Amino acid sequence: MESTKEILVQLSGMPFSAVIVGVGDDEDFADMEELDADATVLTDKNGIPACRDIVQFVKYSDFKELGMRELALEVLGEVPDQFVDYQVMTKELPEMLYDHNAQNRFENQEQAIIAAQ
């Protein structure tokens, strides 16, 4: 578990998202919930925090009766925000967001970053 947390903390500074689907009705997914870190910031054994949330954990059993569409929506639900968080963090927003010649765009990258936060 500690090596997994260390790797995820390192990957949090890269363009990466982790999706974990827990399979099993009576399984203990406490470790997976810890990696998901929705309530806290994920840290490694040295106390180094992840610079952004990159893990989404979903229990399959919660969606077994609802269908694959709902499962897919939940599983992939955080990925767009994780992508935007990475773009804002690295200040590498898509050119279209701050193309001053395009209608309804930001005048510069700084305005796009502020609006995305």
ZAPA-613877 format. One record per residue (C-alpha): residue in one letter; x, y, z. Coordinates in nm, 2 decimals, decimal comma. Example, Ala and Ser with C-alpha at 12.3 -4.5 7.8 and 13.67 -1.06 7.14 Angstrom:
SITE residuo      u      v      w
SITE       A   1,23  -0,45   0,78
SITE       S   1,37  -0,11   0,71
//
This chain:
SITE residuo      u      v      w
SITE       M   0,00   0,00   0,00
SITE       E   0,28   0,24   0,09
SITE       S   0,45   0,19  -0,25
SITE       T   0,12   0,25  -0,43
SITE       K   0,07   0,58  -0,24
SITE       E   0,42   0,68  -0,32
SITE       I   0,37   0,62  -0,69
SITE       L   0,04   0,80  -0,70
SITE       V   0,19   1,10  -0,52
SITE       Q   0,46   1,11  -0,79
SITE       L   0,21   1,06  -1,07
SITE       S  -0,01   1,35  -0,94
SITE       G   0,23   1,59  -1,10
SITE       M   0,19   1,42  -1,44
SITE       P  -0,09   1,40  -1,69
SITE       F  -0,23   1,08  -1,53
SITE       S  -0,56   0,96  -1,39
SITE       A  -0,62   0,63  -1,20
SITE       V  -0,96   0,46  -1,21
SITE       I  -1,02   0,17  -0,96
SITE       V  -1,33  -0,05  -0,98
SITE       G  -1,38  -0,26  -0,67
SITE       V  -1,53  -0,60  -0,75
SITE       G  -1,70  -0,82  -0,49
SITE       D  -2,00  -0,78  -0,26
SITE       D  -1,84  -0,84   0,08
SITE       E  -1,49  -0,70   0,02
SITE       D  -1,32  -0,45   0,24
SITE       F  -1,22  -0,16   0,02
SITE       A  -1,08   0,07   0,29
SITE       D  -0,74   0,08   0,12
SITE       M  -0,90   0,18  -0,21
SITE       E  -1,11   0,45  -0,03
SITE       E  -0,78   0,58   0,12
SITE       L  -0,62   0,60  -0,23
SITE       D  -0,93   0,78  -0,36
SITE       A  -0,87   1,05  -0,10
SITE       D  -1,19   1,24  -0,15
SITE       A  -1,20   1,36   0,21
SITE       T  -0,82   1,43   0,25
SITE       V  -0,51   1,48   0,05
SITE       L  -0,32   1,16  -0,04
SITE       T   0,02   1,16   0,11
SITE       D   0,31   0,91   0,09
SITE       K   0,50   0,76   0,39
SITE       N   0,73   1,07   0,41
SITE       G   0,43   1,30   0,44
SITE       I   0,47   1,44   0,08
SITE       P   0,12   1,53  -0,04
SITE       A  -0,02   1,47  -0,39
SITE       C  -0,04   1,79  -0,58
SITE       R  -0,38   1,70  -0,72
SITE       D  -0,65   1,43  -0,70
SITE       I  -0,59   1,17  -0,96
SITE       V  -0,77   0,86  -0,82
SITE       Q  -1,14   0,77  -0,87
SITE       F  -1,26   0,46  -0,68
SITE       V  -1,60   0,30  -0,74
SITE       K  -1,76  -0,01  -0,60
SITE       Y  -1,91  -0,22  -0,87
SITE       S  -2,17  -0,36  -0,64
SITE       D  -2,32  -0,01  -0,60
SITE       F  -2,39   0,00  -0,97
SITE       K  -2,46  -0,36  -1,05
SITE       E  -2,84  -0,31  -1,06
SITE       L  -2,82   0,03  -1,22
SITE       G  -2,65  -0,07  -1,54
SITE       M  -2,32   0,00  -1,72
SITE       R  -2,41   0,35  -1,83
SITE       E  -2,44   0,47  -1,47
SITE       L  -2,12   0,28  -1,38
SITE       A  -1,93   0,44  -1,66
SITE       L  -2,06   0,79  -1,57
SITE       E  -1,94   0,74  -1,21
SITE       V  -1,61   0,58  -1,30
SITE       L  -1,52   0,85  -1,55
SITE       G  -1,69   1,14  -1,37
SITE       E  -1,38   1,29  -1,22
SITE       V  -1,15   1,26  -1,52
SITE       P  -1,24   1,59  -1,69
SITE       D  -1,18   1,78  -1,37
SITE       Q  -0,85   1,60  -1,32
SITE       F  -0,75   1,70  -1,67
SITE       V  -0,84   2,06  -1,61
SITE       D  -0,66   2,06  -1,28
SITE       Y  -0,34   1,93  -1,45
SITE       Q  -0,37   2,20  -1,73
SITE       V  -0,42   2,47  -1,47
SITE       M  -0,13   2,34  -1,25
SITE       T   0,11   2,33  -1,54
SITE       K  -0,03   2,65  -1,71
SITE       E  -0,05   2,45  -2,03
SITE       L  -0,41   2,54  -2,13
SITE       P  -0,53   2,46  -2,48
SITE       E  -0,45   2,74  -2,73
SITE       M  -0,82   2,78  -2,81
SITE       L  -0,89   2,91  -2,46
SITE       Y  -0,68   3,22  -2,50
SITE       D  -0,67   3,28  -2,88
SITE       H  -0,74   3,66  -2,88
SITE       N  -0,86   3,64  -3,24
SITE       A  -1,14   3,39  -3,16
SITE       Q  -1,48   3,51  -3,05
SITE       N  -1,58   3,44  -2,69
SITE       R  -1,22   3,34  -2,59
SITE       F  -0,99   3,48  -2,32
SITE       E  -0,74   3,75  -2,42
SITE       N  -0,45   3,57  -2,27
SITE       Q  -0,35   3,25  -2,09
SITE       E  -0,35   3,41  -1,75
SITE       Q  -0,72   3,50  -1,78
SITE       A  -0,80   3,15  -1,89
SITE       I  -0,62   3,01  -1,59
SITE       I  -0,80   3,24  -1,35
SITE       A  -1,14   3,15  -1,51
SITE       A  -1,06   2,77  -1,49
SITE       Q  -0,99   2,79  -1,11
//
